[in-house]
Amino acid sequence: MSNIKKLVKEGKLVVAGPISKNDKTYRGIFILNVTTFEDAVSCMSTDAAITERILEPEMYKWYGSAALPEYLPASDKINKKSF
């Protein structure tokens, strides 16, 4: 969780969360606000679950709404409990 908090503080992590059971055994998703593949690799290189080889990132280019970075600040305002 410390890497997630760090990436949020830096404005690089827009969305993160678990996903349901699936054929590829993916556990969760991160949507990063970065401009290059190298930046994404750098963000993931500081995650303990990845450096300890518990999880392995699989990265894709994704384009979405320019409003998406407003998700976390809005979420913080309405959350009843902080994680």
C-alpha positions, 0 to 999 in steps of 0.5 A: 500500500505504501507504493500506491500512496506514494504514486497517488501523492505524485499524481501518477496513480489515477485508479487502483483496485481489485478485479474479480476472479478471471482466467488469467488470475489477474488480481487488480488494476492500476491506471497510471497517469504517465506519458511513456512505457518507461515511466510506467515501468519506473512506477511499478519498480518501487512496488514491493509485491512486484520486486518480491515477485509476488505479482508481475505487471502486465502493461497496456497503453490506454486512453481515457477521459481527461477528467479521470484524474479527478476521480481520486480527489472526488472519491476522497471527499465522499469516502466514509472510511480511509484505507 
